[in-house]
Amino acid sequence: INLYMYLYFVIFIIFGAFFTLNLFIGVIIDNFNQQKKKI
């Protein structure tokens, strides 16, 4: 396996996980804010 391919793959996974986590946290915070407005 080419080292650069492996490095690119690892970086891609890290960025993908970070993006997914941010998206998930954003949805949770948005729902939390919506719940606060109702009360």
PyMOL Python script that loads the backbone (N, CA, C, O; Angstrom):
from pymol import cmd

cmd.read_pdbstr("""\
ATOM      1  N   ILE A   1       0.857  -1.198   0.000  1.00  0.00           N
ATOM      2  CA  ILE A   1       0.000   0.000   0.000  1.00  0.00           C
ATOM      3  C   ILE A   1       0.888   1.242   0.000  1.00  0.00           C
ATOM      4  O   ILE A   1       1.883   1.317   0.721  1.00  0.00           O
ATOM      5  N   ASN A   2       0.506   2.208  -0.821  1.00  0.00           N
ATOM      6  CA  ASN A   2       1.270   3.456  -0.891  1.00  0.00           C
ATOM      7  C   ASN A   2       1.054   4.258   0.394  1.00  0.00           C
ATOM      8  O   ASN A   2      -0.069   4.373   0.884  1.00  0.00           O
ATOM      9  N   LEU A   3       2.140   4.809   0.930  1.00  0.00           N
ATOM     10  CA  LEU A   3       2.070   5.557   2.189  1.00  0.00           C
ATOM     11  C   LEU A   3       1.168   6.782   2.059  1.00  0.00           C
ATOM     12  O   LEU A   3       0.390   7.085   2.963  1.00  0.00           O
ATOM     13  N   TYR A   4       1.276   7.483   0.930  1.00  0.00           N
ATOM     14  CA  TYR A   4       0.467   8.692   0.731  1.00  0.00           C
ATOM     15  C   TYR A   4      -1.020   8.364   0.631  1.00  0.00           C
ATOM     16  O   TYR A   4      -1.864   9.127   1.100  1.00  0.00           O
ATOM     17  N   MET A   5      -1.333   7.228   0.020  1.00  0.00           N
ATOM     18  CA  MET A   5      -2.732   6.804  -0.076  1.00  0.00           C
ATOM     19  C   MET A   5      -3.283   6.531   1.322  1.00  0.00           C
ATOM     20  O   MET A   5      -4.409   6.909   1.645  1.00  0.00           O
ATOM     21  N   TYR A   6      -2.469   5.867   2.146  1.00  0.00           N
ATOM     22  CA  TYR A   6      -2.873   5.547   3.511  1.00  0.00           C
ATOM     23  C   TYR A   6      -3.067   6.823   4.329  1.00  0.00           C
ATOM     24  O   TYR A   6      -4.045   6.953   5.065  1.00  0.00           O
ATOM     25  N   LEU A   7      -2.135   7.757   4.194  1.00  0.00           N
ATOM     26  CA  LEU A   7      -2.199   9.028   4.919  1.00  0.00           C
ATOM     27  C   LEU A   7      -3.445   9.812   4.505  1.00  0.00           C
ATOM     28  O   LEU A   7      -4.148  10.362   5.354  1.00  0.00           O
ATOM     29  N   TYR A   8      -3.717   9.862   3.200  1.00  0.00           N
ATOM     30  CA  TYR A   8      -4.888  10.562   2.676  1.00  0.00           C
ATOM     31  C   TYR A   8      -6.174   9.933   3.221  1.00  0.00           C
ATOM     32  O   TYR A   8      -7.120  10.632   3.583  1.00  0.00           O
ATOM     33  N   PHE A   9      -6.185   8.590   3.271  1.00  0.00           N
ATOM     34  CA  PHE A   9      -7.352   7.859   3.754  1.00  0.00           C
ATOM     35  C   PHE A   9      -7.615   8.164   5.227  1.00  0.00           C
ATOM     36  O   PHE A   9      -8.760   8.382   5.624  1.00  0.00           O
ATOM     37  N   VAL A  10      -6.549   8.178   6.040  1.00  0.00           N
ATOM     38  CA  VAL A  10      -6.676   8.464   7.472  1.00  0.00           C
ATOM     39  C   VAL A  10      -7.180   9.889   7.691  1.00  0.00           C
ATOM     40  O   VAL A  10      -8.069  10.115   8.512  1.00  0.00           O
ATOM     41  N   ILE A  11      -6.611  10.852   6.956  1.00  0.00           N
ATOM     42  CA  ILE A  11      -7.031  12.254   7.076  1.00  0.00           C
ATOM     43  C   ILE A  11      -8.498  12.407   6.663  1.00  0.00           C
ATOM     44  O   ILE A  11      -9.259  13.137   7.297  1.00  0.00           O
ATOM     45  N   PHE A  12      -8.883  11.701   5.582  1.00  0.00           N
ATOM     46  CA  PHE A  12     -10.259  11.751   5.097  1.00  0.00           C
ATOM     47  C   PHE A  12     -11.231  11.231   6.164  1.00  0.00           C
ATOM     48  O   PHE A  12     -12.289  11.820   6.382  1.00  0.00           O
ATOM     49  N   ILE A  13     -10.866  10.128   6.826  1.00  0.00           N
ATOM     50  CA  ILE A  13     -11.713   9.543   7.869  1.00  0.00           C
ATOM     51  C   ILE A  13     -11.833  10.494   9.060  1.00  0.00           C
ATOM     52  O   ILE A  13     -12.918  10.671   9.614  1.00  0.00           O
ATOM     53  N   ILE A  14     -10.702  11.107   9.452  1.00  0.00           N
ATOM     54  CA  ILE A  14     -10.715  12.041  10.582  1.00  0.00           C
ATOM     55  C   ILE A  14     -11.617  13.239  10.278  1.00  0.00           C
ATOM     56  O   ILE A  14     -12.425  13.644  11.114  1.00  0.00           O
ATOM     57  N   PHE A  15     -11.472  13.800   9.075  1.00  0.00           N
ATOM     58  CA  PHE A  15     -12.315  14.939   8.687  1.00  0.00           C
ATOM     59  C   PHE A  15     -13.780  14.532   8.596  1.00  0.00           C
ATOM     60  O   PHE A  15     -14.664  15.285   9.006  1.00  0.00           O
ATOM     61  N   GLY A  16     -14.036  13.351   8.062  1.00  0.00           N
ATOM     62  CA  GLY A  16     -15.402  12.848   7.948  1.00  0.00           C
ATOM     63  C   GLY A  16     -16.050  12.677   9.312  1.00  0.00           C
ATOM     64  O   GLY A  16     -17.209  13.042   9.509  1.00  0.00           O
ATOM     65  N   ALA A  17     -15.288  12.115  10.262  1.00  0.00           N
ATOM     66  CA  ALA A  17     -15.798  11.908  11.615  1.00  0.00           C
ATOM     67  C   ALA A  17     -16.059  13.253  12.291  1.00  0.00           C
ATOM     68  O   ALA A  17     -17.070  13.428  12.972  1.00  0.00           O
ATOM     69  N   PHE A  18     -15.133  14.209  12.095  1.00  0.00           N
ATOM     70  CA  PHE A  18     -15.272  15.541  12.682  1.00  0.00           C
ATOM     71  C   PHE A  18     -16.510  16.242  12.130  1.00  0.00           C
ATOM     72  O   PHE A  18     -17.271  16.854  12.880  1.00  0.00           O
ATOM     73  N   PHE A  19     -16.709  16.148  10.803  1.00  0.00           N
ATOM     74  CA  PHE A  19     -17.859  16.776  10.158  1.00  0.00           C
ATOM     75  C   PHE A  19     -19.168  16.157  10.653  1.00  0.00           C
ATOM     76  O   PHE A  19     -20.132  16.865  10.944  1.00  0.00           O
ATOM     77  N   THR A  20     -19.186  14.821  10.745  1.00  0.00           N
ATOM     78  CA  THR A  20     -20.384  14.124  11.217  1.00  0.00           C
ATOM     79  C   THR A  20     -20.701  14.505  12.659  1.00  0.00           C
ATOM     80  O   THR A  20     -21.860  14.719  13.013  1.00  0.00           O
ATOM     81  N   LEU A  21     -19.652  14.590  13.494  1.00  0.00           N
ATOM     82  CA  LEU A  21     -19.835  14.957  14.898  1.00  0.00           C
ATOM     83  C   LEU A  21     -20.392  16.372  15.011  1.00  0.00           C
ATOM     84  O   LEU A  21     -21.297  16.627  15.806  1.00  0.00           O
ATOM     85  N   ASN A  22     -19.845  17.293  14.211  1.00  0.00           N
ATOM     86  CA  ASN A  22     -20.320  18.682  14.217  1.00  0.00           C
ATOM     87  C   ASN A  22     -21.783  18.752  13.796  1.00  0.00           C
ATOM     88  O   ASN A  22     -22.573  19.483  14.394  1.00  0.00           O
ATOM     89  N   LEU A  23     -22.142  17.984  12.762  1.00  0.00           N
ATOM     90  CA  LEU A  23     -23.512  17.968  12.261  1.00  0.00           C
ATOM     91  C   LEU A  23     -24.457  17.445  13.351  1.00  0.00           C
ATOM     92  O   LEU A  23     -25.526  18.009  13.587  1.00  0.00           O
ATOM     93  N   PHE A  24     -24.041  16.356  14.010  1.00  0.00           N
ATOM     94  CA  PHE A  24     -24.836  15.734  15.067  1.00  0.00           C
ATOM     95  C   PHE A  24     -25.032  16.694  16.240  1.00  0.00           C
ATOM     96  O   PHE A  24     -26.147  16.852  16.737  1.00  0.00           O
ATOM     97  N   ILE A  25     -23.948  17.333  16.678  1.00  0.00           N
ATOM     98  CA  ILE A  25     -24.011  18.288  17.791  1.00  0.00           C
ATOM     99  C   ILE A  25     -24.878  19.487  17.408  1.00  0.00           C
ATOM    100  O   ILE A  25     -25.640  19.991  18.233  1.00  0.00           O
ATOM    101  N   GLY A  26     -24.765  19.941  16.166  1.00  0.00           N
ATOM    102  CA  GLY A  26     -25.564  21.068  15.692  1.00  0.00           C
ATOM    103  C   GLY A  26     -27.051  20.765  15.753  1.00  0.00           C
ATOM    104  O   GLY A  26     -27.846  21.616  16.151  1.00  0.00           O
ATOM    105  N   VAL A  27     -27.430  19.554  15.358  1.00  0.00           N
ATOM    106  CA  VAL A  27     -28.840  19.145  15.397  1.00  0.00           C
ATOM    107  C   VAL A  27     -29.333  19.079  16.841  1.00  0.00           C
ATOM    108  O   VAL A  27     -30.440  19.524  17.144  1.00  0.00           O
ATOM    109  N   ILE A  28     -28.514  18.525  17.723  1.00  0.00           N
ATOM    110  CA  ILE A  28     -28.896  18.420  19.141  1.00  0.00           C
ATOM    111  C   ILE A  28     -29.090  19.804  19.754  1.00  0.00           C
ATOM    112  O   ILE A  28     -30.075  20.043  20.453  1.00  0.00           O
ATOM    113  N   ILE A  29     -28.154  20.714  19.495  1.00  0.00           N
ATOM    114  CA  ILE A  29     -28.245  22.077  20.035  1.00  0.00           C
ATOM    115  C   ILE A  29     -29.471  22.796  19.469  1.00  0.00           C
ATOM    116  O   ILE A  29     -30.164  23.518  20.186  1.00  0.00           O
ATOM    117  N   ASP A  30     -29.728  22.590  18.181  1.00  0.00           N
ATOM    118  CA  ASP A  30     -30.892  23.220  17.546  1.00  0.00           C
ATOM    119  C   ASP A  30     -32.185  22.713  18.190  1.00  0.00           C
ATOM    120  O   ASP A  30     -33.083  23.502  18.485  1.00  0.00           O
ATOM    121  N   ASN A  31     -32.280  21.403  18.408  1.00  0.00           N
ATOM    122  CA  ASN A  31     -33.460  20.829  19.059  1.00  0.00           C
ATOM    123  C   ASN A  31     -33.596  21.338  20.486  1.00  0.00           C
ATOM    124  O   ASN A  31     -34.701  21.625  20.946  1.00  0.00           O
ATOM    125  N   PHE A  32     -32.474  21.448  21.183  1.00  0.00           N
ATOM    126  CA  PHE A  32     -32.479  21.948  22.561  1.00  0.00           C
ATOM    127  C   PHE A  32     -32.994  23.382  22.603  1.00  0.00           C
ATOM    128  O   PHE A  32     -33.789  23.734  23.475  1.00  0.00           O
ATOM    129  N   ASN A  33     -32.541  24.212  21.659  1.00  0.00           N
ATOM    130  CA  ASN A  33     -33.000  25.604  21.600  1.00  0.00           C
ATOM    131  C   ASN A  33     -34.489  25.673  21.267  1.00  0.00           C
ATOM    132  O   ASN A  33     -35.205  26.520  21.800  1.00  0.00           O
ATOM    133  N   GLN A  34     -34.956  24.791  20.392  1.00  0.00           N
ATOM    134  CA  GLN A  34     -36.381  24.761  20.050  1.00  0.00           C
ATOM    135  C   GLN A  34     -37.209  24.394  21.286  1.00  0.00           C
ATOM    136  O   GLN A  34     -38.278  24.961  21.511  1.00  0.00           O
ATOM    137  N   GLN A  35     -36.716  23.450  22.080  1.00  0.00           N
ATOM    138  CA  GLN A  35     -37.427  23.039  23.297  1.00  0.00           C
ATOM    139  C   GLN A  35     -37.478  24.184  24.306  1.00  0.00           C
ATOM    140  O   GLN A  35     -38.491  24.379  24.976  1.00  0.00           O
ATOM    141  N   LYS A  36     -36.385  24.939  24.413  1.00  0.00           N
ATOM    142  CA  LYS A  36     -36.349  26.067  25.353  1.00  0.00           C
ATOM    143  C   LYS A  36     -37.349  27.146  24.958  1.00  0.00           C
ATOM    144  O   LYS A  36     -37.956  27.774  25.826  1.00  0.00           O
ATOM    145  N   LYS A  37     -37.527  27.368  23.660  1.00  0.00           N
ATOM    146  CA  LYS A  37     -38.460  28.399  23.193  1.00  0.00           C
ATOM    147  C   LYS A  37     -39.905  28.023  23.523  1.00  0.00           C
ATOM    148  O   LYS A  37     -40.724  28.900  23.798  1.00  0.00           O
ATOM    149  N   LYS A  38     -40.223  26.727  23.497  1.00  0.00           N
ATOM    150  CA  LYS A  38     -41.589  26.277  23.765  1.00  0.00           C
ATOM    151  C   LYS A  38     -41.972  26.517  25.216  1.00  0.00           C
ATOM    152  O   LYS A  38     -43.117  26.860  25.513  1.00  0.00           O
ATOM    153  N   ILE A  39     -41.025  26.339  26.109  1.00  0.00           N
ATOM    154  CA  ILE A  39     -41.320  26.444  27.546  1.00  0.00           C
ATOM    155  C   ILE A  39     -41.558  27.902  27.942  1.00  0.00           C
ATOM    156  O   ILE A  39     -41.821  28.189  29.110  1.00  0.00           O
TER     157      ILE A  39
END
""", "prot")
cmd.dss("prot")
cmd.show_as("cartoon", "prot")
cmd.util.cbc("prot")
cmd.orient("prot")
